Amino acid sequence: MRISFGIIVVDGMPFIEHQLRLIYPHAHQIIICEGGDDTWEGRFGCRHSQDGTVDFVNSFPDPDKKITLLQTAWKDKNHMCHEYSRRVSGEIVWHIDVDEFVDPAHFPYLTSLFEKYDEYDAMAIPQIVFWGDTETIIGAQFGPGPEWSWEWPGVDRIYRTRPGTCIHHIPERGYYDPIQEEVTPVRHFPDELLLEKGIYTYHFSYVLPKSVEAKMKYYDERVQNCIDDDWYRNVFMKFGEKREHWIDSHFDVQPVNRDTKENYPWRIKPLHRPLPGCLKELEEDISRELESWTSTSPNRGRCRAGRSS
């Protein structure tokens, strides 16, 4: 089955470099919606990437004409998802964030599940979420009990294409009917089909300082003062000097969310295993970014670049 990848991105370097290199050989289409939405413009005063993302996409080798770049004044993330959905021609549409990586070696198995199980529409791959470097991960208490999970529940990302509908991103994920203006829930593939094969999304959402700072400012703007103003400076930026203490003391590293939509605590611990081989170049690139950032930052203890031997 053919995979049409849909990407929404603004300031996606260096992740988009590695994402395109990994998915291009396996893609039927790659539709990239680039730029910030109304919230992004309200917070940062610009509509498009300032870090070279557009130049990289335009210069990326595309001998098979798989890549389409869309740019406009996006209203919100759903607007972006709806626009790439309208152009999908593959049997599977995969909404892929640039900082989320799945080993392409698993792609044939994932597509085979859509062929085998007609009763399911959407797939959510469990996530391993990184904090501050490529060897520290975040765990959370998602339920009322005392159990800690270091594998996060997946988010709907891979869908069976349904003609006449669009992928809806937030707050409710599913199939959006643009005529009825309604979202239809999806039927999910069981997690066991992925966990038994050791398939995970490696999510580097809280690693690079520039990305984390932008993320916090964006959501603070969108939800109106939902994030504690001091969190980025007093928690994330202290990672380098506090890491071992926080691991030992089970320190809660979660951003303070004033609207209490996410009020479960977070902890960090070492990953204790290597990343998939396909992410080796990404790991090295992240290390260089962190080293470069540390050399120019007054908070020089923050970075832990590279994997421990």
N, C-alpha and C positions, 0 to 999 in steps of 0.2 A: 504493500500500500504506500502511496506517495505522501510525503510529509510536507506541508506548507508551514513554514515557521513565521510567526508574527512577533515582531520585536517593537516595543515602545521604549525610547531612550532619549535622554538628554545628558550631556557630559558623561559619556559612557567609557572613556578611556581609563585604563588600558584594557578593561574587560572585553569590550566589543572586538578588539583585535583577536583575542584568543577564541571568543565565541564563534566568530565567522569562520576562522580557520578550522575549527572542530566540526561545525555543522554543515559547511558548504558541500563536502562530498556526498552527504546523505540527504540533501534537501532537494525537493522538487521546486520549491519557491522559498525565497526569503524576503518578506515584506517588512520594511523598517519604517516606522512612524517616528520621525525625529523632531524633537523640540519640547519645550515646556508648555504646560497648560496654563489656564488663567491664573491658577494659584501660584505657579512657578514665576510667571511674569510679575505678579503682585509682590512677591517676596524678593526676587532677584533683579527685576527691571529689564529682563531680556526674554526673548522667545526661543532662542536656539543655542546649541552647544557652543561653549567658549574654549573647549579643550582639545580641539582637533578631531572630534568624532566625525563630523561631516566630511572633512578632507580624507580621513581614512576610508570611510565607506565609499566615497567617489573614486578612490584610487585602488580599491581592493580588486584583484583580478577576478573577472566574472566571464570566463569564456563561454559558459553555457547560458548566459543571460537569465540567471535565476533571481537576481537582486533587484528589488524595486524600492526606491527611497521616496517617501512621502513627507512633505513639509507644508504646514499651514498653521493657522491660528487655532490650536487645539483648545476646545472648551474644557475637557477633563480627560482622564484616562479611558473612560468608556468610549468617548468620541474616537480616540486613537484605535482602540480595539475594534470598534465597529467598522472603521475605514479599512483596516487590513483584512477584516473578515469578508468584506464585500468583494475582495480580489482573489480570494482563495480558490484554487482549482484542484488541490490534492484531496485525498480521501480522509486525511488526518490534518487537523490544524493544531499546532503546538505554540502556545503563548510562552515565550521564553525570555526571561529577564536576563540582561547581559551579565549580571553577577551570579547567576545560577548555572551550574554546570552538571551535566550528566554524561557519563562515559559513553561515547558513541558506540562502543562495542556492544552496548545493551540495546541499541536502536532496533535491530532486527527482531529481538524478542518482544519488545514493546509493541511494534507494529503487528506482530503475529497474534498478540492478544486481541487486537481489534478484529482480526479475521476470524478468530476462534470463538469469541463471545459476542454475539450480536445483541445480547440483552444489556450490555453496558455502553455508556456514552462517553465517560470522562475518567481521566486517570490523575491521581494526585500522588506524586512520588515522595516518600518520606525524606526529610531534609536533615543534613548535618550543617549547623550554622556556626560560622567562625567569628571570633572576637579578637581584634587587635593584631593578629598575625595568622599564619597558615597552620599553626599547630595547637591552637587553643580554641575550644568550642564552648557553646552556650547550652546549658540545660535549664529546664523549667519544670514547675509543678503545674500541670494543666488541669488536674482534677482536684477534688476536695481532699483526697487522701495524701499520705506522706510521701508517695512515690515520686522520684525524680526521673524525668525522661531526657536523655541526651540525643534522642532522635526525634525531631520535631514532626508533627503531623504534616503531611503534604498539603499543598494548595492546588486546586484544580488548574492544570496547565495544558493537558493533552486531551483533545476532544475529537470525537467522530464528527466529520463535517455534516452539517444538516442544512440543505439548501433553503434559502429564504430567511435564514437567521444569522445573527452576529454573536460573537463571543462577548459576554458581559463581564467586566472586571471587578467593580466595586459598587455598592457594598455587597451585592448578591451576585455570585458567580453562576453562570449558566448560559442558556441560549436566549438571546434577546430577539423578539419579534418586532422589527421597526414599524410595522403597520399597526399592530395591536398595542405596541409599547409595553409589552409584558415580558418578564423573564420566566422561562420554564426551567424548573430544577432538572438536574441531570442524574443519571443512574451511574453510580461509581463502581469502578473495578475494585474488588477486594484488595486490601493492602497486602494480604498474604501472598498474592501472586507476584509482588515485587520484592517483599522482604525475603522470601525463600531463595531468591536469586541474588540477594545482596545488592540491590539496586537503590542508590540514593542520589538525591540532589545535593551537591556541595555548594553551599550558599555563603558567599563572602560579603555579606551585607554590612557587617560591623568591623571592617578591616582597615580600609584606607581612610585617613583622617578627613580628606577633602570630601569624600563621598558621605561619610557619617555626618559631618557638619551640615552638608546640603540637605541630607535626609531629615535631620532634626528641624532645620529651619522651614523646610517645605511642609512637614506635617504640623508644625506649630502654627503656620499660616493657615493651613487648610481647616484645622479643627479649632483654631483660635485659642492660642495660649494653653495648649494641652501639655506641652513639654516643659519641665522645670528648666529655667534659663541657665542654671549652673551645672546641669548634668554633663554637658559636653566637656566643659573646662575641668570640673572637679572629679569626674568619674572616668570617662573615656580617655581623656588626655593624661590621666595618671596611671594608665595601664602598665607601662614599662616598669615603673618603680614599685607598683603595688601588686603585680601579678601573683607572685608566690604567696603573699599574705592573704590575698583575696581567695585563692584556691584553698588554703588551709583553714581559713575562718568562715568559709561559705558565704562570703560577702554578696549581697544582692546588687547586681550591676545593671538591672533594668532601668531604662529611662523612666522618670516619674511622669506618669500620664495623668494629667489633671481631670480628664473626663472619665477616668476609671474604666475605660473599655478593655484594657489589659492590665489586670491588677495581680497577676501571678508573679512570684519572684523568679529571678534568673540567677544562675551560678555559672562559673567557668571551671574548666578542667582541661588537662592536656588531651590531645586526640589519641596519642599512643599507637598510631599506625600511620604508614605512609599514605599519601594521596595516590589516586590512580595515576599510572604513568603518563596518560594523556594530559595531565595537568602540571607536569613538571615545569614546562616553560612558563606557565602562568605563575606557579609558585616562585620561580626565580624573578619574574617581573615584579611581583608584589614585594619581594624582598628588596629589590633595587628602589622601588618607589618609597618604601618605608625608610631605607637608609638615606635616600636623598632628602626626604622630608625631615628626618631627625637632624641632619647636618645643618639645616637652615632654621631649625626651631629652637626657641629658648628653653623649651621643655625637652631636653635631650635624653631624658631617661625613659621616654615613652615607647620607643620602638624596640621590638624584639624581632628583628628580621632574620629569616632563615630557619631551617629545621635543625633541631638539636641532633647531635650525632649519638 
